[in-house]
Amino acid sequence: MPAPQSVYEAVLHAARDVTRLGSALEAEMLGTALLGSVYAVADGDRAAAVREFVGEFLAATGQRPEPAAAIIREVFAALTPDAPGAGQVGHHPQGPSWTRELGRVRATGCHAYGDVYGDQTSYLVTYAYEEAGGGPEHAVVTLVDHNIGIVKDVFVAASADRLLDQVRSLCEHDELTWFRDEDPGLLRDEVERHLRVTDELSDLPADGSLATDRALAAARLALLPAPTTPPLAEPAGHNVPELIRDFLASPEATRAGLAAPDADQPSLQFCLGLLLDHAATLPGGDPLRWSPSVAGLFLLDWVHRRAVLDMDDAAMLPRVVRAWSEYATWRRGLPPAAIAETTAEVEKLVPEFVRLYSTGERRSPATAAVAQLIAEGVDPNDSDAIDAWLQANRDRLTDD
């Protein structure tokens, strides 16, 4: 068999059995998987790239005589109704009966569930076709990661009731998770906001079905009503000086020796500043939103890339993080199991933090350069001293 002559021929070849499928949902799952290949390799705005591809595909295949070509055109038009030419795609009179149900669904339930730390939230919406021939009631689940501010995964489940029962049971028996019904408009706004960020990523999350199920998920999401109430306002930021004073007066800080008169105040204040600076880089910027995941991001990545620690700072930081973990999780009212889990995770992270500090392997080039200056007695805030150091080390830098 000769190789397909174009990407459109490749799509038509992959969709050659679409007329043999048993439901609109099966056809839409095939269509979203095909469009996922476009989404995965696109540069820039991936959603726009998919719309553009569908428009070009519809223009290029408008005269194709095969029934499968007509049906996959209907599928693509249903999945991306805002693509150029999608509104002009007609219904194939000799196609399977389920083609009339493509995209004709209604939401039957909107829910959200996640972890008590606030690291991740999954938004689950169930849908039913207007007519039974369209396929079973199904669910679209979108996982939002609040630590990096993106949609980390999307998947479509063909058995909505079973999935919903599993999620409810899991959350009911796990005190570290929660479950609630969600306002459809607010859910749509939250997911669309994070999808826009995700669509611009240069590299997509490696695991999951984000690319393959994204087109179908977006089409279903667009059927939800727009928000009728404004999104919840971000809570007012903490008064940082008051927060630090409260922490230093806490039992957690006392047990760690941070409130003692002989505590190394410069290193203590520097390490507290690092915690607050790191929190400001996370969505929401709440320094009290602390978790095993946030602790890992801070101790094993951020602090090595963004800060230069001397020996006193490196010795102080684990003490501060241990105390802050207990303090922040208690202040937020997390259950005892969450506090204990976070404390245990920090203990696991500290040895790796020490190793990374000693090797410097995760330092950014800028941080490594500043560390080198300090190690050689140069004040990184003294521009004249830096210029003198550069002149003295010109030959060495050129050789490197």
Buried (B, 14 or more C-beta within 10 A) or exposed (E): EEEEEEBBBBBBEBBEEBBEBEBBBBBBBBBBBBBBBBBEEBEEEBBEBBBBBBBBBBEBBEEBEEBBBBBBBBBBBBBBBEBBBBEEBEEBEEBBEBBBBBBEBEBEBBBBBBBBBBBBBBBBBBBBBEEEBBBBBBBBBBBBBBBBBBBBBBBBBBEBEEBBEEBEEEBEEEEBBEBEEBBBBBBBBBBBEBBEBBBEEEEBBEEBBBBBBBBBBBBBBEBBEEBEEEEEEEEEEBEEEEBBEBBBEBEBBEEBEBBEEEBBEEBBBBBBEBBBBBBEEBBBBBBBBBBBBBBBBBBBEBBBEBBBBBEBBBBBBBBBBBBBBBBBBBBBEBEEEBBEBBBEBBEEBBEEBBEBBEEEEBBEEEBBBBBBBBEEEBEBEEEEBBEEBEEEEEEEEEEE
